[in-house]
Amino acid sequence: MKVLIVDDEPHIVNLIRMNLKLEGYDTVCADTGAGAVEAYGNEHPDIVLLDIMLPDMDGYDVLRKIQEIDHSAAVIFITASDKRINKILGLELGADDYITKPFDNKELVLRVRSLWRRISLTRGENGADGAADGKKTKKVEEEKKQYGILTLDAASRSVWVEQRQVTLTYREFDLLCYLVNNRRRVLGREELLENIWGYSYMGSSRSVDLLIQRLRQKLGPAGEYIRTLYGVGYRFEVTA
């Protein structure tokens, strides 16, 4: 697995490289936004660790340019700011996760490992990292199923709404599958955090709300199937 590290602070880059190397991951580095976009196109990394504050452009613009190359790019934002608006914007633009400086090394590795496990499932690879943390990954149903105007193919991780294919990130797809597979239950934010993020998440449950909002927008009219029960959680329910 290859990780692109984008940060203009050499000590941060070296720290991240060291921790990822201990996990057996390859790394590529860039210290500018332009360099990050070029490196992504040349190296095709599996995950990007992207600092928001860069000397030539901000991380949000870098994310947009990377998404032009690969709309399903897996990105974890690194931010020196704990301002809620920065985190919200990153998630709304399609980042899979974020981590705030100064970060805990173990937390960083857990977030990368969790995202890589989901990428491996998509590609049909063995989840070696999943075995390392002692957790068993739940299998999704390997058949195409119809829910109103929504078609879900868990085997190929594909989604269609009214025969129009919808592009989802790894985490968006996992969230949709979890909602569908538990459609008879109301799912609280804590349960969704535990099962979608895949570890003891140190962020806010607001991340769940943002991911739900993003998923609804992408699903268009089928987004109405994700019902909010205020103060309780969410439930997938096909409307007439």
N, C-alpha and C positions, 0 to 999 in steps of 0.2 A: 504494500500500500504506500502511496506517495502523497505527501502533504506539502502544499505550497504555503510558506510562511511569509506574510507581507507585513513588514514593520520597519520603520526607519531608525529604531533604537537597537544597536548591535548587541547590547547585553540581553535585551529581551529575546532577540532572535536566537542567540547562543543558548539561552536557558531553555527555550522551547525545543530547539534541535536536540539538545542533550536528553531531555525527557522523552522525546519521541524516538530517539535512537535506542534508548533502553527498552522500548516497547517493540523494537524491530522494524520501525517504519522508516522509509526513505524520505528525505526532505529536499525541497528546492526553495530558494529564498529570493525575495525582491524587496527593495527599500523605497520604491516609488510606485505610484499607481500605474504609470505607463509600463514600467518593468513588470508589474504583476500581470497585466493583461497580456503582454508578450510571452511571459513565462507560462501562463495558462494555455495559450495557443500552441506553444512548442512542446511543453512537457506533459500536458493532459493529466494533471494531478487528480487524485480521487477526492481530496478535501482541501479547502482553502481556509487558512486562519488569517483573517483580514483585519488589520488595524484601521480604525475609522479616520484617524488624523495622519495624513501623509503629506509630504512636502509639495507635491504637484497637483493633487486632486483628493477629494475625500473618498472614504471607503464606499459610500453609497454610489458614487459615480463609477467606481471600479466594479462594483457588483453588477451594475447595469450593463457595462461593457462585457464583462465575463458572461453574463446571461445571453448576450447576443451570440457568443460563441457556443454556449451550451446552456440551454434554458433550464436544465435540471441540475446545474452546478451545486455542489454541496458546500455551503459556506458557514463558517462560524465567525462572527464578528468579535474582535478584541477592541475594547474601548476603555480609555482612561477616565471616562466620565460615567458616573452612575445615574445621570439624569434620565428620568423615565422616558422622556420624549425621544432620546437617542435610541434607546432599546426598542421602543415601539416602532420607530421609523425603520430600523433595520429588519425587524420581523415582518413588517408590512411589505417591504420591498422583496421579500423572499428568502432572507437568511434563515438557516435551519436553527441557529442557536446564537447566543452571545455570551461572552465572559468579560468581567470587569477587572481591569488592573487596579492594584496588584492582585494577581490571581494565585490560587493555591495550585501547586504543581499536580497534585493528585486529581483535583477537580478538572483541570485542563485535560489530562489524559483520559479521565472517565468520559468527558464529553466527546472527545475525538473517537474513543473506542465505541461508544454508544452509536454514534452516527455511522461509523464504519461497519458495524454489525448490520445496520439496516441497508446500507449500500450492498453488502455482501449477499443479503437475502434477495435483493433485486436482481443481482447478476447470477444468482444460483450458485454462489461460491460457498465453501464450508465456513461456518462462523467460528473460526478459531478463537477470535477475541471473546466471543460469547462464552466459550468453554472456560476461558481464562478467568472470568469473573464469577464462574460458578452458577450462572443463570441459564435456564433453558428458554430458548426463543419459541414462542407459540407459533404453530403452523397455521397459515391461512388456508381457507378453502380454495382448492386448485380447480376452479371451474368458473365459467362466466355466468353471472346472475343478473337478473333484471329487477329493479326496484322502481316502479313507476317509469319515469323518463330517464332514469339513471341506470346505466349498465356498468357492472364492475367485474373485471377479470383479474382475480387475485394472483393467478399463476404468472401472468405477464405484467402485473401491476399497471393495468391500463384502465382508464375510465372514459365513458362516453355519456354525453347528455344530449338526448334527441339525435343520436347518431353523429354528434360532433365530438371528436376526441378532446379531452381536457388534460392539459399538462399539469401535473402536481409534483411538488417536491417530495423527498423521501418521507419527511415527517407529516406532510399533509395527507399523503396516501395512507400511512399507518393510522392516522387519526380517523380517516373515513372508514377504513376496514374495521377498526375497533368499534366505532359507533354502529356500523351495520351489523357486525357479529353479535352485538349486545343490544339490539334494537328494542328488545322488550323491557329494558331497564333504563332508569334514569342514572346517568353517570356523573358523579361529582368531579370537581376540578382536581382534587387530590388523587383520585383514582386515575384520571387521565394523565396527570403528571407522571405518576409512577409507571404506567404502562406504555405511554408514548415516548417519554424521554428516556425511559429504561434504566434509571438510577435515581438515587435520592437527590432530587433536583434542589439546588440552592437558590433558585430564582423565585420569582413571584408567580402565583397562580394566574396573574394577568396574562402570562404567556399563553395559557390555554385559550382565553377569550380572544386574543389576537389571532391565534391560529385558526380558531373557529370562524372568525370574521373573514380571514383570508380565504379559507376553504369555501365558505358560502359564496363569496364573490366569484370565485373561479367556477363554481358549479352552476351559476346563473339561476334559472328557475328551479333547478333541483336543490338549490341551497335552502329552500323552504322546508326540506325534509329534516333539516337539523333544527330541532325545536329547543327553545330556551325555557327552562322552568326556573324562574327567578328565585334566587336564594338557595337553589338546590343543585342544578347542573344542567345537563343536556341529554336529549334523547333523539334517536333517529326514528322518524315516523313518516311513512309515505302518505301524502294527502291525496284526496280524490281529485 
